[in-house]
Amino acid sequence: MEGVDQLGVDDEGNLYWAGKRLEVARTITLNTFQQAIAVIGVLTAVAVALVEWLRFFGYGVR
């Protein structure tokens, strides 16, 4: 493969091509439905964590 000798990694794990640092960035864009599902998922996880925390300290269903 040509040009592979121009590829490098420093001690901190940064990737370099021909002596220039490469930056890799990706953005995720969610539509309204996906955002709603994500919010519901987070709220459900928080509710479950709260119930389990209360059960751990002896409150709630036994």
Sequence and secondary structure as in RCSB ss.txt:
>XXXX:A:sequence
MEGVDQLGVDDEGNLYWAGKRLEVARTITLNTFQQAIAVIGVLTAVAVALVEWLRFFGYGVR
>XXXX:A:secstr
 TTGGGEEE TT  EEETTEE          HHHHHHHHHHHHHHHHHHHHHHHHHTT S  
